[in-house]
Amino acid sequence: LSMLINKTGSAVSINSDATVVVADIAATNGIIHAIDKVLAPQTIVDFATKAAGTSELAGALVAADLVGALSGTDPLTVFAPVNSAFTAIATTVESLTTEQLVEVLTYHVVSGNVRSEALSVTVVPTLNTTNTIDIRQEGGTFYVQNGDNRTDFLLTDIQGTNGVIHLIDAVLIPSDL
């Protein structure tokens, strides 16, 4: 499982819940950082809502009423656009109806826990049942081909209890919208 670590000045928080109270305690087999709370495992929604770089995605998930759907126990893989991706198409996103926003967001989710080492050049069905994601590879780098647009992976394998997130640099728009 992954942890979200934020540092503001000298304060360090983990998963936006716990704070490091004593850092860098040397041990014979590593380093200990004492925290003020017991950490709970995070879901993919927890990461999307707590990470600073995905706050636009978190807002869209709430607006589309998809938080519950992505909080279940069935494993999912989310290709999560970062904030700058939403900013780049802000006028388009603002003009979407709730139903269209659901279509866009479910286009970013596939069934199963697909980590980067399991990616292959393939077309993958999404939770948006009428569209697929076209995963391609150039050299050793995977990317998503969406029509004429290439969407690159920025960070992969953010592992939650119910799936994995791969951060991407663009919002994928289904071809039928």
N, C-alpha and C positions, 0 to 999 in steps of 0.2 A: 504494500500500500504506500501511497505517496503522502507527504506532508507539505502543507503550504507554510512557508517561513517568510515572515515580513519583518523588516528592520526599519524602524523610524528613529533616527538619532542613535541613541544607545539602547533603546528598547527593542527587544526581539519577541515577536509573538509566533505561536505555532497554531495553525488552523484557525486563526482569529479567535481562539478560545483561551489558550494558555499563554502565560508570559514566562520567559526565562528569568528566574530570580537570582541564580548563581550560575555563571558560565565558566567553562574551561577548567573543570575539576579533573586533574590528571589521575588516571588509573593505570595499572600495569598493562591493560589490554585496550586502552582507548581513552576517550575524553567523555566526561559526564557534564550535561547541562541540566541543572535542577529547574523544574517548572512548578507553577502554582496550582495546576489542575491535572487530573487524569485525562489523557487524550482519548477521545472516542473515534472509532473508524469513520472516515468521511465517504459520503456517496458522491457520485458525479455531480449532482445538484449542489451539494455542499461546496465543492471546489468552484463551480461556476459562479455561485453567489458570493463567495468569500474572496476570491482572487481579484485584485485591483484591475488587472488587464482584461477581465471578462464581465465587468459590471453591465455593459450594454446588452450582452447575451442574457445575463441574469434578469434584467428588466424585461427583455422580450419574452423570456420563458414565463414570467409572471403575467405579462399582458396577454399571452396566448393561453394561459391556464394549463401549462404543461409541466409544472413543477411536480405534481403528484404522479403523472405518467412516467417521468424520468427518475422517480424515487423508488420504484419497485425493486423487486429482487431479481428479475430476469436480467442477465448481463446485456449491456448495451455498449456500443462504441459511439462516441460523439466527436464529430469533426467541428470543433468550437471556434468560431470566428472571434478574433480579438477586437477590442474597442475600436481601433483604427479602421477595421474592416466595416464596422457599422457606420462610422463617421463618413467614410468614403461614399456610402450610398444612403445617407440620412434622409434625403427627400423621397427616395423610393420606399424606404422602410416606413416612413410616416404616412405614406399614401395607401399602405396595405390595410385591408380589412382584417379583422381578427382571424377569419377563416384562411385568408391568404398568408397571414403570419404563421399560422399553424402549419400550412403547407411548406413554407420556407424552412421553418425550424425542424420539422420532421424529416426534411430532405438532408439534414446534417447528421442523422442518427441511423445506425445500422444495428441489427441484432447480433449479439455475441460480444465477447470480450476480445477484440482484435488488437493485439499489441503490435508495435512496429515490426518486430522480427517475424510476425506472421502475415504481414502485408504481402500481396502479390499483385502483379499486373492483371487486373480483372475488372469486370463490371459487377457492382455490388448492389443488391436491392436495398432500399432505404425504408424507414417507417412510413414515409410518404409513398404509398403503395403504387403510384403511377410513375415514379421516377427512380433512376438508378444513379449511382456514383461511379464514374470511370476513373479508376486508379491506374496511374502510369508511372514509369520509372525512367529516369535519365541518369546514366552513370549509376551511382549508388543511392540516388535521391528519389524518393517517391513524391508524387504530387497528384492533385485531383484535376482532371481536365473537365471543364464545365463549358460546353460549347466551344467558343474560341478562346476562352479564358483559362489560364493556368493558375491554380491555387496551390501555394506552397505550404508545407508543414513548417511551423516555427518551433514547436516543442512537441515531443511525442511521449506517450506512455505515462500520463498522469493517472495513476491507478487508484480507483475508488473501490468501495465494497461491492458496487453493483455494475462495474464496468470501467472503461478507460476513456480518457479524453486525449485528443490530439489537437493542439492549437493550430489554426490555419490563418492565413493572411487575407482572406476574402470571405464575404458572405456568398454562399452558393444559392443561386436562384434557379428553381426548377424551370425547365424549358416550356412547360405549359402555362406559366404565369405571364 
